[in-house]
Amino acid sequence: MTDTLRLDEMALPLRALRMLAADFGHLSAPSVQVSTIYPERLELSFYDDLPGFEAWREALGVAPDAVTYREQSDGRTRVLRASVDYAGAVVCLTGYAQVSAPVPVGGVA
């Protein structure tokens, strides 16, 4: 007996992706991931495109206060995350952007 997941067992996120493409094809294209580890999840990632993340957040009706913020890579990268149920799948939005270098007081680096 095998525990291998079949493609039809990933129908929810694949259907959600198809619906998103039809409903929101005018929005910026994210990096898309569907995984056998989380077969109910569709992940949409935006690299150096926080306006794209925001457009998708608004289109999917995710409230601004439902977005989490953190930094990684020793504070050099900001990460925004949000998730929403859509067409029976969990759609996870992740936005990555560089944190601007702080300007020292007096403007001297």
All heavy atoms as an XYZ file, in Angstrom:
827
protein
N       0.846     -1.183      0.000
C       0.000      0.000      0.000
C       0.886      1.239      0.000
O       1.889      1.303      0.672
C      -0.902     -0.025      1.224
C      -1.758      1.172      1.352
S      -3.377      0.658      1.880
C      -4.239      2.146      1.692
N       0.457      2.242     -0.714
C       1.223      3.476     -0.810
C       0.411      4.645     -0.265
O      -0.811      4.651     -0.336
C       1.641      3.742     -2.265
O       2.379      4.953     -2.293
C       0.462      3.839     -3.184
N       1.118      5.615      0.274
C       0.480      6.829      0.774
C       0.625      7.971     -0.213
O       0.435      9.131      0.147
C       1.083      7.223      2.122
C       0.658      6.283      3.237
O      -0.408      5.659      3.107
O       1.398      6.187      4.220
N       0.956      7.671     -1.442
C       1.141      8.693     -2.460
C      -0.173      9.399     -2.743
O      -1.202      8.767     -2.963
C       1.695      8.069     -3.755
O       2.907      7.401     -3.445
C       1.936      9.115     -4.804
N      -0.115     10.694     -2.741
C      -1.286     11.512     -3.011
C      -1.569     11.516     -4.510
O      -0.653     11.576     -5.322
C      -1.003     12.935     -2.531
C      -2.171     13.863     -2.313
C      -3.051     13.369     -1.177
C      -1.661     15.252     -1.971
N      -2.822     11.433     -4.875
C      -3.212     11.520     -6.287
C      -3.510     12.973     -6.643
O      -3.873     13.774     -5.789
C      -4.459     10.672     -6.537
C      -4.260      9.188     -6.311
C      -5.514      8.382     -6.677
N      -6.765      9.077     -6.419
C      -7.507      8.913     -5.318
N      -7.129      8.100     -4.371
N      -8.637      9.581     -5.185
N      -3.342     13.301     -7.901
C      -3.574     14.667     -8.354
C      -5.006     15.120     -8.055
O      -5.221     16.272     -7.655
C      -3.273     14.805     -9.844
C      -3.340     16.219    -10.408
C      -2.347     17.133     -9.693
C      -3.080     16.216    -11.892
N      -5.972     14.234     -8.195
C      -7.353     14.648     -7.938
C      -7.605     14.954     -6.462
O      -8.581     15.611     -6.120
C      -8.364     13.646     -8.485
C      -8.342     12.293     -7.801
O      -7.485     12.048     -6.930
O      -9.193     11.458     -8.156
N      -6.702     14.543     -5.586
C      -6.816     14.888     -4.171
C      -6.329     16.321     -3.905
O      -6.459     16.821     -2.793
C      -6.027     13.898     -3.314
C      -6.634     12.497     -3.340
C      -5.805     11.506     -2.568
O      -4.824     10.984     -3.137
O      -6.148     11.256     -1.384
N      -5.800     16.954     -4.930
C      -5.368     18.346     -4.832
C      -6.306     19.243     -5.630
O      -5.957     20.360     -6.004
C      -3.929     18.477     -5.335
C      -2.954     17.643     -4.515
S      -1.296     17.683     -5.174
C      -0.818     19.318     -4.682
N      -7.515     18.770     -5.864
C      -8.466     19.488     -6.703
C      -8.841     20.861     -6.138
O      -9.045     21.803     -6.903
C      -9.728     18.646     -6.917
N      -8.939     20.997     -4.818
C      -9.374     22.281     -4.249
C      -8.425     23.425     -4.594
O      -8.882     24.449     -5.123
C      -9.563     22.158     -2.737
C     -10.749     21.304     -2.292
C     -10.779     21.193     -0.776
C     -12.049     21.881     -2.816
N      -7.121     23.330     -4.319
C      -6.272     24.459     -4.670
C      -6.130     24.652     -6.179
O      -5.998     25.782     -6.658
C      -4.927     24.140     -4.014
C      -4.931     22.675     -3.823
C      -6.370     22.303     -3.601
N      -6.188     23.570     -6.941
C      -6.092     23.703     -8.397
C      -7.336     24.385     -8.965
O      -7.238     25.224     -9.861
C      -5.860     22.336     -9.036
C      -4.522     21.680     -8.684
C      -4.465     20.264     -9.218
C      -3.360     22.511     -9.183
N      -8.496     24.056     -8.423
C      -9.731     24.722     -8.838
C      -9.690     26.194     -8.446
O     -10.072     27.076     -9.219
C     -10.945     24.047     -8.206
C     -12.271     24.671     -8.642
C     -13.504     24.020     -8.011
N     -13.472     22.582     -8.091
C     -13.456     21.767     -7.012
N     -13.474     22.270     -5.798
N     -13.437     20.465     -7.159
N      -9.200     26.467     -7.249
C      -9.088     27.864     -6.800
C      -8.158     28.646     -7.726
O      -8.461     29.786     -8.101
C      -8.583     27.916     -5.358
N      -7.058     28.037     -8.129
C      -6.126     28.713     -9.040
C      -6.805     29.018    -10.369
O      -6.665     30.114    -10.913
C      -4.881     27.855     -9.257
C      -3.832     28.427    -10.205
C      -3.325     29.776     -9.715
C      -2.693     27.430    -10.363
N      -7.556     28.059    -10.881
C      -8.275     28.281    -12.140
C      -9.271     29.427    -12.005
O      -9.368     30.295    -12.877
C      -8.980     26.988    -12.572
C      -9.663     27.110    -13.930
C     -10.321     25.817    -14.368
N     -11.421     25.506    -13.475
C     -11.687     24.294    -13.011
N     -10.950     23.270    -13.344
N     -12.713     24.094    -12.221
N      -9.991     29.466    -10.885
C     -10.970     30.538    -10.671
C     -10.288     31.890    -10.487
O     -10.768     32.902    -11.006
C     -11.848     30.197     -9.467
C     -12.762     29.011     -9.735
S     -13.695     28.509     -8.268
C     -14.757     29.930     -8.053
N      -9.160     31.902     -9.775
C      -8.425     33.155     -9.599
C      -7.934     33.692    -10.938
O      -7.994     34.897    -11.195
C      -7.245     32.949     -8.651
C      -7.593     32.722     -7.182
C      -6.347     32.323     -6.399
C      -8.241     33.951     -6.579
N      -7.454     32.802    -11.796
C      -6.979     33.225    -13.114
C      -8.121     33.819    -13.931
O      -7.939     34.805    -14.652
C      -6.344     32.049    -13.848
N      -9.305     33.243    -13.801
C     -10.455     33.746    -14.548
C     -10.976     35.060    -13.960
O     -11.290     35.993    -14.698
C     -11.574     32.703    -14.561
N     -11.043     35.131    -12.633
C     -11.627     36.306    -11.972
C     -10.661     37.478    -11.819
O     -11.084     38.631    -11.816
C     -12.150     35.927    -10.586
C     -13.329     34.970    -10.645
O     -13.939     34.840    -11.729
O     -13.634     34.352     -9.605
N      -9.373     37.179    -11.663
C      -8.402     38.227    -11.349
C      -7.193     38.194    -12.279
O      -6.089     38.576    -11.880
C      -7.948     38.116     -9.888
C      -9.081     38.145     -8.905
C      -9.396     37.027     -8.152
C      -9.859     39.283     -8.747
C     -10.443     37.047     -7.246
C     -10.911     39.316     -7.842
C     -11.207     38.190     -7.093
N      -7.406     37.777    -13.499
C      -6.311     37.687    -14.466
C      -5.650     39.013    -14.763
O      -4.521     39.041    -15.253
N      -6.302     40.112    -14.437
C      -5.739     41.433    -14.671
C      -4.733     41.850    -13.596
O      -4.008     42.818    -13.780
C      -6.867     42.473    -14.741
C      -7.645     42.575    -13.461
N      -8.588     41.632    -13.089
C      -7.602     43.492    -12.462
C      -9.100     41.979    -11.916
N      -8.516     43.098    -11.513
N      -4.674     41.111    -12.483
C      -3.729     41.446    -11.414
C      -2.343     40.886    -11.729
O      -2.192     40.007    -12.568
C      -4.225     40.883    -10.074
C      -5.540     41.464     -9.562
C      -5.936     40.790     -8.260
C      -5.433     42.969     -9.373
N      -1.327     41.401    -11.028
C       0.040     40.935    -11.283
C       0.158     39.446    -10.957
O      -0.480     38.943    -10.034
C       1.044     41.752    -10.471
O       0.826     41.601     -9.085
N       0.974     38.768    -11.733
C       1.145     37.320    -11.583
C       2.042     37.009    -10.387
O       3.157     37.520    -10.301
C       1.741     36.723    -12.848
N       1.562     36.176     -9.476
C       2.395     35.759     -8.351
C       3.185     34.504     -8.711
O       2.922     33.852     -9.724
C       1.362     35.431     -7.274
C       0.198     34.907     -8.058
C       0.186     35.710     -9.338
N       4.105     34.154     -7.849
C       4.706     32.830     -7.899
C       3.684     31.903     -7.245
O       3.123     32.232     -6.193
C       6.018     32.835     -7.110
O       6.603     31.569     -7.105
N       3.395     30.766     -7.865
C       2.320     29.887     -7.414
C       2.898     28.561     -6.937
O       3.778     27.991     -7.581
C       1.323     29.618     -8.571
C       0.254     28.624     -8.149
C       0.703     30.919     -9.044
N       2.386     28.079     -5.792
C       2.816     26.781     -5.296
C       1.619     25.994     -4.781
O       0.797     26.505     -4.030
C       3.839     26.924     -4.176
C       4.321     25.585     -3.674
C       5.392     25.708     -2.602
O       5.805     26.795     -2.227
N       5.841     24.588     -2.113
N       1.567     24.743     -5.196
C       0.636     23.757     -4.669
C       1.509     22.589     -4.231
O       2.395     22.166     -4.971
C      -0.386     23.299     -5.733
C      -1.297     22.222     -5.173
C      -1.197     24.477     -6.229
N       1.285     22.099     -3.027
C       2.173     21.097     -2.461
C       1.406     19.879     -1.963
O       0.304     20.010     -1.423
C       2.948     21.717     -1.298
O       3.620     20.745     -0.554
N       2.017     18.724     -2.099
C       1.420     17.503     -1.548
C       1.475     17.502     -0.024
O       0.743     16.755      0.618
C       2.135     16.255     -2.087
O       3.533     16.339     -1.779
C       1.937     16.106     -3.586
N       2.307     18.347      0.549
C       2.397     18.422      2.005
C       1.140     19.069      2.584
O       0.629     18.650      3.613
C       3.663     19.191      2.431
C       4.893     18.418      1.957
C       3.691     19.410      3.940
C       6.187     19.178      2.082
N       0.639     20.107      1.904
C      -0.596     20.799      2.297
C      -1.534     20.792      1.096
O      -1.664     21.795      0.401
C      -0.305     22.231      2.740
C       0.636     22.319      3.912
C       1.967     22.712      3.745
C       0.196     22.007      5.193
C       2.825     22.792      4.824
C       1.054     22.083      6.277
C       2.369     22.466      6.081
O       3.210     22.551      7.154
N      -2.199     19.680      0.824
C      -2.977     19.549     -0.410
C      -4.221     20.425     -0.499
O      -4.829     20.507     -1.555
C      -3.352     18.067     -0.431
C      -3.280     17.634      0.984
C      -2.219     18.472      1.633
N      -4.581     21.121      0.576
C      -5.736     22.011      0.542
C      -5.324     23.467      0.372
O      -6.153     24.355      0.336
C      -6.559     21.862      1.828
C      -5.946     22.479      3.069
C      -4.687     21.776      3.613
O      -4.451     20.596      3.312
O      -3.916     22.424      4.343
N      -4.010     23.716      0.229
C      -3.481     25.077      0.239
C      -2.952     25.484     -1.136
O      -2.312     24.709     -1.829
C      -2.341     25.153      1.256
C      -1.785     26.540      1.425
C      -0.611     26.582      2.371
N      -0.956     26.098      3.702
C      -0.072     25.959      4.680
N       1.198     26.238      4.481
N      -0.463     25.524      5.854
N      -3.217     26.750     -1.475
C      -2.659     27.390     -2.654
C      -1.845     28.572     -2.158
O      -2.377     29.427     -1.446
C      -3.772     27.864     -3.588
C      -3.355     28.721     -4.781
C      -2.463     27.923     -5.737
C      -4.586     29.249     -5.511
N      -0.571     28.612     -2.506
C       0.294     29.686     -2.041
C       0.623     30.621     -3.198
O       1.057     30.186     -4.257
C       1.565     29.114     -1.429
C       1.266     28.275     -0.201
C       2.507     27.787      0.513
O       3.580     28.419      0.368
O       2.395     26.773      1.216
N       0.391     31.913     -2.961
C       0.699     32.954     -3.934
C       1.742     33.870     -3.299
O       1.482     34.482     -2.264
C      -0.552     33.761     -4.289
C      -1.772     32.972     -4.763
C      -2.940     33.920     -5.032
C      -1.445     32.156     -5.996
N       2.929     33.927     -3.902
C       4.027     34.724     -3.345
C       4.391     35.857     -4.281
O       4.383     35.693     -5.507
C       5.253     33.836     -3.109
O       4.945     32.801     -2.199
N       4.741     36.985     -3.677
C       5.092     38.195     -4.415
C       6.474     38.645     -3.952
O       6.666     38.969     -2.783
C       4.057     39.297     -4.153
C       2.668     38.866     -4.520
C       1.889     38.155     -3.624
C       2.164     39.145     -5.769
C       0.619     37.730     -3.965
C       0.891     38.728     -6.124
C       0.115     38.013     -5.228
N       7.430     38.633     -4.861
C       8.804     38.994     -4.547
C       9.073     40.404     -5.057
O       8.925     40.676     -6.246
C       9.774     37.991     -5.172
C       9.576     36.604     -4.612
C       8.712     35.701     -5.224
C      10.219     36.217     -3.437
C       8.506     34.439     -4.689
C      10.015     34.954     -2.903
C       9.159     34.070     -3.529
O       8.950     32.821     -2.992
N       9.448     41.294     -4.153
C       9.676     42.710     -4.481
C       8.470     43.318     -5.197
O       8.606     44.102     -6.123
C      10.950     42.889     -5.315
C      12.194     42.588     -4.506
O      12.223     42.963     -3.316
O      13.126     41.991     -5.042
N       7.266     42.927     -4.774
C       6.033     43.421     -5.379
C       4.957     43.565     -4.311
O       3.932     42.889     -4.344
C       5.572     42.481     -6.503
C       4.329     43.002     -7.237
O       4.007     44.204     -7.081
O       3.690     42.206     -7.942
N       5.202     44.443     -3.333
C       4.180     44.646     -2.305
C       2.910     45.274     -2.861
O       1.815     44.954     -2.379
C       4.743     45.458     -1.134
C       5.817     44.733     -0.314
C       6.239     45.588      0.878
C       5.372     43.362      0.135
N       2.985     46.129     -3.900
C       1.729     46.588     -4.501
C       0.913     45.417     -5.081
O      -0.315     45.415     -4.996
C       2.180     47.552     -5.596
C       3.497     48.066     -5.107
C       4.135     46.879     -4.436
N       1.585     44.422     -5.648
C       0.887     43.234     -6.139
C       0.240     42.468     -5.005
O      -0.912     42.028     -5.099
N       0.951     42.304     -3.896
C       0.396     41.659     -2.702
C      -0.854     42.403     -2.254
O      -1.889     41.782     -1.980
C       1.446     41.652     -1.577
C       0.923     41.156     -0.255
C       1.008     39.819      0.078
C       0.344     42.033      0.656
C       0.524     39.355      1.303
C      -0.142     41.591      1.867
C      -0.048     40.239      2.193
N      -0.772     43.738     -2.177
C      -1.906     44.546     -1.730
C      -3.103     44.423     -2.663
O      -4.242     44.346     -2.213
C      -1.496     46.014     -1.596
C      -0.826     46.330     -0.288
C      -1.761     46.104      0.890
O      -2.852     46.710      0.948
O      -1.402     45.293      1.758
N      -2.859     44.405     -3.960
C      -3.961     44.276     -4.920
C      -4.679     42.944     -4.730
O      -5.915     42.881     -4.742
C      -3.437     44.414     -6.344
N      -3.921     41.870     -4.541
C      -4.531     40.562     -4.313
C      -5.244     40.513     -2.964
O      -6.323     39.929     -2.854
C      -3.474     39.456     -4.419
C      -3.197     39.075     -5.825
C      -2.203     39.551     -6.637
C      -3.935     38.135     -6.604
N      -2.280     38.959     -7.871
C      -3.326     38.082     -7.884
C      -5.037     37.323     -6.360
C      -3.796     37.256     -8.895
C      -5.492     36.506     -7.366
C      -4.889     36.480     -8.618
N      -4.651     41.119     -1.945
C      -5.295     41.153     -0.629
C      -6.661     41.811     -0.734
O      -7.659     41.287     -0.245
C      -4.416     41.910      0.379
C      -5.042     41.970      1.786
C      -4.391     43.010      2.655
N      -4.508     44.371      2.141
C      -5.630     45.106      2.170
N      -6.748     44.608      2.657
N      -5.629     46.340      1.694
N      -6.702     42.950     -1.407
C      -7.972     43.656     -1.570
C      -8.955     42.839     -2.401
O     -10.139     42.752     -2.063
C      -7.743     45.010     -2.221
C      -7.093     46.027     -1.306
C      -6.895     47.377     -1.978
O      -7.482     47.622     -3.054
O      -6.136     48.182     -1.426
N      -8.487     42.268     -3.506
C      -9.368     41.493     -4.386
C      -9.981     40.305     -3.659
O     -11.133     39.949     -3.906
C      -8.585     41.013     -5.623
N      -9.230     39.703     -2.746
C      -9.719     38.531     -2.019
C     -10.458     38.908     -0.733
O     -10.925     38.036     -0.008
C      -8.561     37.578     -1.706
C      -7.955     36.907     -2.933
C      -6.695     36.148     -2.561
C      -8.972     35.986     -3.590
N     -10.567     40.200     -0.461
C     -11.335     40.657      0.693
C     -10.673     40.406      2.033
O     -11.355     40.274      3.045
N      -9.343     40.363      2.058
C      -8.625     40.178      3.322
C      -8.467     41.547      3.981
O      -7.944     42.480      3.369
C      -7.236     39.536      3.083
C      -6.465     39.429      4.390
C      -7.379     38.177      2.412
N      -8.916     41.656      5.202
C      -8.822     42.919      5.936
C      -7.356     43.268      6.205
O      -6.545     42.377      6.468
C      -9.576     42.812      7.258
N      -7.020     44.551      6.142
C      -5.634     44.951      6.411
C      -5.115     44.466      7.761
O      -3.946     44.099      7.890
C      -5.681     46.481      6.363
C      -6.853     46.792      5.494
C      -7.855     45.697      5.771
N      -5.979     44.449      8.781
C      -5.515     44.020     10.104
C      -5.348     42.502     10.218
O      -4.878     41.998     11.231
C      -6.419     44.555     11.208
C      -7.854     44.052     11.123
O      -8.229     43.447     10.104
O      -8.607     44.296     12.083
N      -5.692     41.763      9.161
C      -5.472     40.312      9.141
C      -4.110     39.954      8.547
O      -3.745     38.789      8.492
C      -6.582     39.628      8.346
N      -3.365     40.973      8.120
C      -2.034     40.756      7.544
C      -1.008     40.779      8.669
O      -1.016     41.688      9.502
C      -1.696     41.842      6.500
C      -0.277     41.679      5.975
C      -2.705     41.797      5.349
N      -0.127     39.774      8.685
C       0.956     39.772      9.667
C       2.222     40.309      9.022
O       2.414     40.182      7.801
C       1.223     38.364     10.226
O       1.637     37.505      9.167
C      -0.011     37.806     10.906
N       3.063     40.898      9.847
C       4.320     41.484      9.381
C       5.449     40.915     10.216
O       5.330     40.777     11.429
C       4.294     43.003      9.540
C       5.617     43.659      9.213
C       5.922     44.008      7.907
C       6.563     43.899     10.204
C       7.143     44.609      7.594
C       7.781     44.494      9.898
C       8.067     44.838      8.594
O       9.280     45.411      8.285
N       6.527     40.564      9.541
C       7.747     40.189     10.248
C       8.923     40.509      9.347
O       8.748     40.858      8.185
C       7.741     38.724     10.665
C       7.793     37.728      9.535
C       7.749     36.286     10.075
N       7.769     35.332      9.010
C       8.872     34.806      8.471
N      10.052     35.152      8.931
N       8.798     33.930      7.496
N      10.103     40.393      9.907
C      11.317     40.604      9.130
C      12.173     39.351      9.231
O      12.122     38.631     10.229
C      12.082     41.827      9.627
C      11.326     43.114      9.360
C      12.024     44.355      9.874
O      13.113     44.239     10.483
O      11.468     45.447      9.671
N      12.934     39.093      8.195
C      13.849     37.959      8.180
C      15.174     38.407      7.577
O      15.307     39.570      7.179
C      13.259     36.784      7.394
C      13.050     37.041      5.920
C      12.359     35.887      5.223
O      11.536     35.201      5.813
N      12.692     35.674      3.968
N      16.139     37.515      7.538
C      17.476     37.816      7.009
C      18.104     38.986      7.759
O      18.550     39.969      7.170
C      17.418     38.104      5.507
O      16.895     37.007      4.803
N      18.092     38.863      9.089
C      18.668     39.904      9.948
C      18.055     41.277      9.690
O      18.746     42.297      9.675
C      20.186     39.963      9.789
C      20.875     38.733     10.359
O      20.369     38.179     11.355
O      21.917     38.328      9.802
N      16.757     41.302      9.443
C      16.050     42.562      9.267
C      16.180     43.176      7.892
O      15.768     44.307      7.678
N      16.704     42.436      6.923
C      16.873     42.987      5.571
C      15.665     42.746      4.675
O      15.536     43.372      3.633
C      18.122     42.398      4.917
C      19.412     42.809      5.612
C      20.617     42.309      4.846
N      20.516     40.915      4.491
C      21.196     39.924      5.061
N      22.040     40.176      6.029
N      21.044     38.683      4.658
N      14.795     41.810      5.063
C      13.635     41.475      4.231
C      12.370     41.554      5.066
O      12.284     40.943      6.128
C      13.774     40.052      3.646
O      14.994     39.963      2.919
C      12.603     39.718      2.738
N      11.394     42.301      4.579
C      10.090     42.341      5.242
C       9.212     41.269      4.613
O       9.316     40.987      3.419
C       9.457     43.711      5.162
C       8.998     44.111      3.786
C       8.482     45.525      3.724
N       9.607     46.403      3.922
C       9.545     47.669      4.325
N       8.383     48.216      4.536
N      10.611     48.391      4.489
N       8.346     40.690      5.430
C       7.467     39.612      4.981
C       6.051     39.914      5.449
O       5.811     40.071      6.641
C       7.917     38.238      5.537
C       7.014     37.138      5.016
C       9.374     37.955      5.210
N       5.124     40.001      4.498
C       3.706     40.167      4.802
C       3.012     38.848      4.502
O       3.288     38.224      3.468
C       3.098     41.270      3.944
C       3.711     42.650      4.054
C       3.030     43.606      3.085
C       3.610     43.165      5.478
N       2.108     38.423      5.375
C       1.374     37.174      5.166
C      -0.102     37.367      5.508
O      -0.448     38.077      6.453
C       1.920     36.060      6.047
C       3.298     35.590      5.694
C       3.659     34.363      6.521
N       5.050     34.042      6.411
C       5.580     33.246      5.502
N       4.806     32.686      4.602
N       6.867     33.006      5.476
N      -0.918     36.686      4.716
C      -2.359     36.664      4.972
C      -2.917     35.406      4.336
O      -2.314     34.843      3.420
C      -3.031     37.897      4.383
N      -4.048     34.957      4.826
C      -4.695     33.810      4.197
C      -6.203     34.010      4.227
O      -6.740     34.748      5.050
C      -4.299     32.500      4.886
O      -4.730     32.487      6.216
N      -6.850     33.315      3.281
C      -8.292     33.426      3.143
C      -8.811     32.130      2.521
O      -8.092     31.474      1.764
C      -8.656     34.653      2.262
C      -8.164     34.488      0.840
C     -10.146     34.939      2.289
N     -10.019     31.757      2.877
C     -10.669     30.624      2.215
C     -11.253     31.124      0.905
O     -11.928     32.157      0.874
C     -11.785     30.040      3.092
C     -11.237     29.332      4.322
O     -10.103     28.820      4.257
O     -11.948     29.292      5.338
N     -10.966     30.391     -0.170
C     -11.457     30.780     -1.491
C     -11.738     29.516     -2.283
O     -10.846     28.674     -2.443
C     -10.409     31.643     -2.209
C     -10.854     32.132     -3.568
C     -11.638     33.272     -3.698
C     -10.511     31.443     -4.718
C     -12.056     33.717     -4.931
C     -10.919     31.880     -5.967
C     -11.688     33.015     -6.066
O     -12.108     33.456     -7.294
N     -12.956     29.353     -2.717
C     -13.369     28.208     -3.537
C     -13.019     26.881     -2.869
O     -12.657     25.921     -3.540
C     -12.742     28.296     -4.927
N     -13.106     26.850     -1.539
C     -12.848     25.618     -0.808
C     -11.397     25.367     -0.465
O     -11.085     24.406      0.227
N     -10.492     26.218     -0.921
C      -9.065     26.077     -0.629
C      -8.623     27.196      0.308
O      -9.273     28.236      0.408
C      -8.247     26.136     -1.917
N      -7.515     26.972      0.970
C      -6.887     28.022      1.757
C      -5.875     28.698      0.841
O      -4.939     28.058      0.364
C      -6.183     27.448      3.007
C      -5.471     28.557      3.759
C      -7.174     26.730      3.893
N      -6.087     29.978      0.562
C      -5.173     30.737     -0.282
C      -4.292     31.567      0.644
O      -4.790     32.372      1.428
C      -5.921     31.644     -1.277
C      -4.942     32.483     -2.081
C      -6.791     30.799     -2.199
N      -2.981     31.321      0.570
C      -2.012     32.025      1.399
C      -1.254     33.026      0.542
O      -0.649     32.642     -0.469
C      -1.031     31.036      2.019
S      -1.826     29.823      3.081
N      -1.317     34.278      0.928
C      -0.581     35.342      0.246
C       0.666     35.652      1.055
O       0.594     35.806      2.277
C      -1.422     36.610      0.150
C      -2.779     36.530     -0.527
C      -3.511     37.862     -0.402
C      -2.603     36.159     -1.979
N       1.800     35.772      0.376
C       3.040     36.166      1.034
C       3.729     37.196      0.158
O       3.907     36.983     -1.039
C       3.978     34.960      1.244
O       3.282     33.937      1.945
C       5.212     35.370      2.049
N       4.088     38.321      0.760
C       4.810     39.364      0.049
C       6.174     39.585      0.681
O       6.286     39.650      1.904
N       7.194     39.658     -0.161
C       8.561     39.880      0.304
C       9.078     41.180     -0.306
O       8.847     41.457     -1.480
C       9.493     38.755     -0.157
C       9.111     37.388      0.343
C       8.334     36.537     -0.438
C       9.539     36.935      1.588
C       7.989     35.271      0.003
C       9.199     35.667      2.042
C       8.423     34.841      1.240
O       8.083     33.584      1.681
N       9.814     41.953      0.479
C      10.440     43.171     -0.031
C      11.641     43.504      0.842
O      11.671     43.173      2.034
C       9.459     44.329     -0.034
N      12.601     44.161      0.246
C      13.763     44.590      0.998
C      13.377     45.723      1.938
O      12.553     46.573      1.587
C      14.859     45.075      0.062
C      15.503     43.972     -0.723
C      16.668     44.495     -1.565
O      16.898     45.685     -1.667
N      17.388     43.574     -2.170
N      13.964     45.707      3.107
C      13.788     46.797      4.048
C      14.788     47.868      3.648
O      15.971     47.575      3.454
C      14.038     46.336      5.498
C      14.018     47.513      6.457
C      13.024     45.277      5.899
N      14.310     49.069      3.490
C      15.206     50.171      3.134
C      16.224     50.388      4.242
O      15.894     50.291      5.426
C      14.409     51.453      2.918
O      13.466     51.283      1.892
N      17.442     50.669      3.837
C      18.485     50.948      4.830
C      18.129     52.221      5.587
O      17.706     53.206      4.971
C      19.832     51.092      4.143
N      18.270     52.215      6.894
C      17.955     53.433      7.654
C      18.933     54.549      7.291
O      20.106     54.300      7.028
C      18.111     53.005      9.099
C      18.972     51.779      9.068
C      18.742     51.132      7.731
N      18.410     55.750      7.255
C      19.254     56.924      6.985
C      19.747     57.431      8.317
O      18.938     57.753      9.209
C      18.460     58.017      6.234
C      19.303     59.260      6.057
C      17.951     57.481      4.922
N      21.058     57.488      8.502
C      21.586     57.976      9.785
C      21.194     59.429     10.031
O      20.987     60.198      9.094
C      23.103     57.859      9.621
C      23.327     57.006      8.426
C      22.096     57.099      7.592
N      21.103     59.795     11.293
C      20.795     61.170     11.657
C      21.867     62.071     11.076
O      23.054     61.780     11.145
C      20.727     61.316     13.201
C      20.526     62.783     13.590
C      19.630     60.447     13.751
N      21.470     63.129     10.422
C      22.400     64.029      9.788
C      22.683     63.642      8.339
O      23.366     64.345      7.619
N      22.145     62.484      7.893
C      22.281     62.065      6.513
C      23.649     61.549      6.111
O      23.919     61.336      4.949
N      24.538     61.269      7.073
C      25.874     60.766      6.761
C      25.905     59.266      6.997
O      25.506     58.787      8.050
C      26.947     61.463      7.626
C      28.327     60.922      7.324
C      26.871     62.952      7.434
N      26.381     58.538      6.000
C      26.439     57.080      6.143
C      27.752     56.648      6.732
O      28.746     57.256      6.625
C      26.231     56.417      4.796
